[in-house]
Amino acid sequence: MLRCLHLSLLVLPLALLGCSKSAAIDTTTPVVQPEPEPMPEPAVEEEPEEAPVVAEPPRNLDIQRNVIRLKPGIRILFATDSDQLMPESFEILDEVASVMEQNQRIRIRVEGHTDDVGRDKDNLDLSTRRSASVRAYLIGKGVAEERLESHGCGEGTPIADNKTDDGRQQNRRVEFVILRRRRAIEPCQIYKPRERRGGEAAAAATP
């Protein structure tokens, strides 16, 4: 009997000690680690609004603020009813590639245009393939793909009278629209005036 009582007296403090430790652990306030703050996105450097700058004025190009056009009488030539570039066009496109090499922040959309001879659908398809062919040539000259787009405009944006041979020749053209992040120019809109409320017509997109 005394032996059992002695063992009971030894076990009881140990049990109380275990309960005390458990209570201490259960009542401990958990430490919440703060979530890391998200990293800010890198700022995108905006390209300048001025016209591209080149070391020497190109022989075939008229460089403007929003578009690179060919000088009067200069044309990018293709095989008849084809998107195959003629060798006479290579020097012109090499100048375009040089402008982009000297102005690394600009991006360009190659726009193809046709006259109104033939079906609208066929002209749109031809202009689309020709603008893509020009883009492919520039990529082959080292211009990064992400800096170039291409778009076919068909016969929808003439710059001369399609009733004359000279006018149709002017309408068959390729243009290089400079893309801006802040002020986008929609495809095939470089010549179309923007209309404002109140009947006031704005000037055409400033070249």
C-alpha positions as CSV (number, residue, x, y, z in Angstrom):
1,M,0.0,0.0,0.0
2,L,2.7,2.4,0.9
3,R,4.6,1.5,-2.2
4,C,1.6,2.3,-4.5
5,L,1.1,5.6,-2.7
6,H,4.7,6.5,-3.2
7,L,4.5,5.8,-6.9
8,S,1.3,7.8,-7.2
9,L,3.0,10.8,-5.6
10,L,5.9,10.6,-8.1
11,V,3.6,10.3,-11.2
12,L,1.4,13.2,-10.2
13,P,4.0,16.0,-10.4
14,L,5.2,14.6,-13.7
15,A,1.7,14.7,-15.2
16,L,1.1,18.2,-13.9
17,L,4.4,19.2,-15.5
18,G,3.4,17.8,-18.9
19,C,0.1,19.6,-18.8
20,S,1.9,22.8,-17.9
21,K,4.2,22.5,-20.9
22,S,1.2,21.7,-23.2
23,A,-0.7,24.7,-22.0
24,A,2.3,26.9,-22.6
25,I,2.7,25.7,-26.2
26,D,-1.0,26.0,-27.0
27,T,-1.2,29.6,-25.8
28,T,1.8,30.8,-27.8
29,T,0.8,33.4,-30.4
30,P,2.0,32.3,-33.8
31,V,4.4,34.5,-35.6
32,V,3.0,35.7,-39.0
33,Q,5.7,36.4,-41.6
34,P,4.9,39.5,-43.7
35,E,4.3,38.7,-47.4
36,P,7.1,40.1,-49.7
37,E,6.1,43.3,-51.6
38,P,5.7,42.8,-55.3
39,M,8.5,43.9,-57.5
40,P,7.7,47.0,-59.5
41,E,7.5,46.5,-63.3
42,P,10.4,48.0,-65.2
43,A,9.6,51.3,-66.8
44,V,9.2,51.2,-70.6
45,E,11.3,53.9,-72.2
46,E,9.1,55.8,-74.7
47,E,10.5,56.3,-78.1
48,P,11.0,60.0,-79.1
49,E,8.2,61.8,-81.1
50,E,10.7,63.3,-83.5
51,A,11.5,61.9,-86.9
52,P,14.2,59.2,-86.9
53,V,17.7,60.6,-87.2
54,V,20.3,59.2,-89.6
55,A,24.0,60.0,-90.1
56,E,23.5,60.7,-93.8
57,P,20.3,61.6,-95.7
58,P,19.1,58.5,-97.6
59,R,19.0,58.7,-101.4
60,N,15.6,57.0,-101.8
61,L,13.7,57.8,-98.6
62,D,11.7,60.8,-97.2
63,I,11.9,60.3,-93.4
64,Q,9.0,62.1,-91.6
65,R,7.8,62.0,-88.0
66,N,5.2,59.3,-88.4
67,V,6.0,57.6,-91.7
68,I,8.9,56.8,-94.0
69,R,7.9,57.3,-97.6
70,L,9.7,56.9,-100.9
71,K,10.8,60.0,-102.7
72,P,8.9,60.9,-105.9
73,G,9.7,58.5,-108.7
74,I,11.1,55.8,-106.3
75,R,9.1,52.6,-106.2
76,I,9.5,49.2,-104.6
77,L,8.9,46.8,-107.5
78,F,7.4,43.3,-107.5
79,A,6.9,40.7,-110.2
80,T,3.5,41.2,-111.9
81,D,0.6,40.0,-109.7
82,S,3.2,38.5,-107.3
83,D,4.8,39.2,-103.9
84,Q,8.3,38.5,-105.3
85,L,10.6,41.5,-104.8
86,M,12.5,42.7,-107.8
87,P,16.3,43.2,-107.4
88,E,15.8,46.9,-108.1
89,S,14.0,47.2,-104.7
90,F,16.9,45.9,-102.6
91,E,18.8,49.2,-102.4
92,I,15.7,51.0,-101.2
93,L,14.9,48.4,-98.5
94,D,18.5,48.3,-97.4
95,E,18.1,52.1,-96.6
96,V,15.0,51.3,-94.5
97,A,17.0,48.7,-92.6
98,S,19.8,51.2,-92.1
99,V,17.3,53.8,-90.7
100,M,16.0,51.2,-88.2
101,E,19.5,50.1,-87.2
102,Q,20.4,53.8,-86.4
103,N,17.2,54.2,-84.5
104,Q,16.9,51.1,-82.3
105,R,13.8,52.3,-80.4
106,I,11.4,52.7,-83.4
107,R,9.0,50.1,-84.6
108,I,7.5,50.1,-88.1
109,R,4.4,48.7,-89.8
110,V,4.9,47.9,-93.4
111,E,1.7,48.8,-95.3
112,G,1.0,47.6,-98.9
113,H,-1.3,49.4,-101.2
114,T,-2.7,48.7,-104.7
115,D,-4.6,50.5,-107.5
116,D,-8.2,49.6,-108.1
117,V,-7.7,47.3,-111.1
118,G,-9.2,43.9,-110.4
119,R,-11.3,42.6,-107.6
120,D,-11.2,44.2,-104.2
121,K,-10.5,40.8,-102.5
122,D,-7.6,40.0,-104.8
123,N,-6.1,43.4,-104.3
124,L,-6.3,43.1,-100.6
125,D,-4.7,39.6,-100.7
126,L,-1.9,40.9,-103.0
127,S,-1.1,43.9,-100.8
128,T,-1.0,41.7,-97.7
129,R,1.4,39.3,-99.3
130,R,3.6,42.1,-100.6
131,S,3.9,43.9,-97.3
132,A,4.7,40.6,-95.6
133,S,7.4,40.0,-98.3
134,V,9.0,43.4,-97.5
135,R,8.9,42.6,-93.7
136,A,10.6,39.3,-94.4
137,Y,13.4,41.0,-96.4
138,L,14.0,43.5,-93.6
139,I,14.2,40.7,-91.0
140,G,16.7,39.0,-93.3
141,K,18.8,42.2,-93.1
142,G,19.0,42.0,-89.3
143,V,15.9,44.0,-88.1
144,A,14.4,42.2,-85.1
145,E,11.0,40.6,-85.8
146,E,9.3,42.3,-82.9
147,R,10.1,45.7,-84.4
148,L,8.2,45.0,-87.6
149,E,4.6,44.5,-88.5
150,S,3.0,44.1,-91.9
151,H,-0.5,45.0,-93.2
152,G,-2.3,44.9,-96.5
153,C,-4.5,47.9,-97.3
154,G,-5.6,46.8,-100.8
155,E,-7.1,49.6,-102.9
156,G,-8.8,51.4,-100.1
157,T,-6.4,54.4,-99.5
158,P,-5.5,55.9,-102.9
159,I,-3.2,58.9,-103.1
160,A,-3.8,59.7,-106.8
161,D,-6.5,59.3,-109.4
162,N,-7.0,55.6,-110.4
163,K,-8.4,56.7,-113.8
164,T,-4.9,57.5,-115.1
165,D,-1.8,55.3,-115.6
166,D,0.3,57.7,-113.5
167,G,-2.2,57.8,-110.7
168,R,-2.5,54.0,-110.6
169,Q,1.3,53.7,-110.5
170,Q,1.4,56.1,-107.5
171,N,-1.3,54.1,-105.7
172,R,0.7,50.8,-106.0
173,R,3.1,51.6,-103.2
174,V,4.6,50.4,-99.9
175,E,4.9,52.7,-96.9
176,F,6.6,52.4,-93.5
177,V,4.4,53.7,-90.7
178,I,6.3,54.5,-87.5
179,L,4.4,53.0,-84.5
180,R,4.0,55.1,-81.3
181,R,2.9,53.7,-78.0
182,R,1.2,56.8,-76.8
183,R,-0.5,57.8,-80.1
184,A,-1.3,54.8,-82.2
185,I,-2.1,55.2,-85.9
186,E,-4.5,52.5,-87.1
187,P,-3.6,50.5,-90.2
188,C,-4.3,52.2,-93.5
189,Q,-5.2,55.5,-91.8
190,I,-2.2,57.7,-92.4
191,Y,-4.0,59.7,-95.1
192,K,-7.5,59.7,-93.7
193,P,-8.6,62.9,-91.8
194,R,-9.9,62.5,-88.3
195,E,-13.3,64.2,-87.8
196,R,-14.1,66.0,-84.6
197,R,-17.5,66.9,-83.1
198,G,-19.1,70.1,-84.3
199,G,-18.3,69.5,-87.9
200,E,-14.7,70.5,-87.6
201,A,-12.4,68.3,-89.6
202,A,-8.9,67.7,-88.3
203,A,-5.9,67.6,-90.6
204,A,-4.8,64.3,-91.9
205,A,-2.4,62.4,-89.6
206,T,0.7,64.5,-89.5
207,P,3.5,62.8,-91.4
